[in-house]
Amino acid sequence: MNREELISKWLDNNLNDQEFEAFKTLEDYDELVMLDNNLQAFKAKEYNSSEELEHVLSAIKSTKKQSTPWIKPFMRVAAILAVCFSLYYYSTTLDTSISTEVAQKATIELPDASSVSLNAKSLLTYNKKGWKQDREVDLQGEAFFKVAKGSSFTVKTKLGSVTVYGTQFNVKQRHDYFEVVCYEGLVGVMHNSQETKLKPGDSFLIIDGEKIAKEKENRIIPSWLNNASTFKSLPFKAVIAEFERQYDVDVTLIGIDSEQLFTGSFAHDNIDLALKSITLPFHITYSKTNRAITLKRE
C-alpha cells in the first residue's frame, strides 16, 4: 500500500494493525499526528479538519515532487497556519457573555449601538458574528435596554421572551419572577405561547406562575439605575432577595411572613438606611453581624 492510501485510511480511522504499523514508519508520521491533534483540539462546529488536512497533504505531495528536504519545514509551517486558522474561526463563533456580581452594575454597548444596563447578579449573552442577521440576547437577571431601530430585537429568558423594534424597556427574571416594563415604543412579551403587547407605562408580571396586575408605570427609567429599588405591592421575599443582591449579605427572617406585600423602596448605597426602609413599615427589628442580617418581628 502506498503512502497516500495509508494516509487516506488513517484519516478515516480505517487502518488495521498491520497497516497502522506501516503508517508509523512514514518519515513525516510525527508531523501528521501533530497537525491532526492541533486541528482536533481547536475544531469549531462547521470546520472540517479532515478536509483541511487533505488540502495540506495535497500541497505536501506537490512540494515533495520538487524537493523532498522541504517536507518537514513545510509541515511545521502548515501546522502553525492550520492552528492559527482554527483558533480564529473558533473564537469568532463563540458567544460573548457579560456578567455582574453581587452589588455590581454594568452598562455595555451591543454591535448595533443598542445599550444594555445590567443590574446586580445578572448575565447577558449574545453572538457578535450573527448579530446583523439575528439581534438576540439571552438574559439571566435584570437589565434595562435602549434598542437601536432596525430588525426585530429579542430578549430570551427562562420564563419568557421579549421582542421589540426600537424602544426602551426593563426585563427582570429571577427564579419564578418574570417582569417586563415598557418605557418607550411597543413591546411584545411571549409567555406560555401567548403574546402580550405593552405600550409605554405598561407592565407584565408573573410571580410563581401567576400573572399579577400592576399600576401604570410613571417613571421614565427603572429606579435601580438611580441606585434604588422600588416595590409596589410585591411579596416581602422579593424585597429581601433584591436586598441581598445589592448588599452582598445573607438575610434570615424570624417570625415574618415572607408573602406579605411590601410597598416602598431602599437605597443601594447606605445599608443602615436601607434596612430601616424595609423594616419600619412592618415594625421589624434587625441585627447585623458582618454579612449576616437577622430580621425579627417585634
C-alpha positions, 0 to 999 in steps of 0.5 A: 500500500502506498503512502497516500492510501495509508494516509487516506485510511488513517484519516478515516480511522480505517487502518488495521494493525498491520497497516497502522504499523506501516503508517508509523514508519512514514518519515513525516508520521510525527508531523501528521499526528501533530497537525491532526491533534492541533486541528482536533483540539481547536475544531469549531462546529462547521470546520472540517479538519479532515478536509483541511488536512487533505488540502495540506497533504495535497500541497505536501505531495506537490512540494515533495515532487520538487524537493523532498528536504522541504517536507518537514519545514513545510509541515511545521509551517502548515501546522502553525497556519492550520492552528492559527486558522482554527483558533480564529474561526473558533473564537469568532463563533463563540458567544460573548457573555457579560456578567455582574456580581453581587452589588455590581452594575454594568452598562455595555454597548451591543454591535448595533449601538443598542445599550444594555444596563445590567443590574446586580447578579445578572448575565447577558449573552449574545453572538457578535458574528450573527448579530446583523442577521439575528439581534438576540440576547439571552438574559439571566437577571435584570437589565434595562435596554435602549434598542437601536431601530432596525430588525426585530430585537429579542430578549430570551429568558427562562420564563419568557421572551421579549421582542421589540423594534426600537424602544426602551424597556426593563426585563427582570427574571429571577427564579419564578419572577418574570417582569417586563416594563415598557418605557418607550415604543411597543413591546411584545412579551411571549409567555406560555405561547401567548403574546402580550403587547405593552405600550409605554407605562405598561407592565407584565408580571408573573410571580410563581406562575401567576400573572399579577396586575400592576399600576401604570408605570410613571417613571421614565427609567427603572429606579435601580439605575438611580441606585434604588429599588422600588416595590409596589405591592410585591411579596416581602421575599422579593424585597429581601432577595433584591436586598441581598443582591445589592448588599452582598449579605445573607438575610434570615427572617424570624417570625415574618411572613415572607408573602406579605406585600411590601410597598416602598423602596431602599437605597443601594448605597447606605445599608443602615438606611436601607434596612430601616426602609424595609423594616419600619413599615412592618415594625421589624427589628434587625441585627447585623453581624458582618454579612449576616442580617437577622430580621425579627418581628417585634 
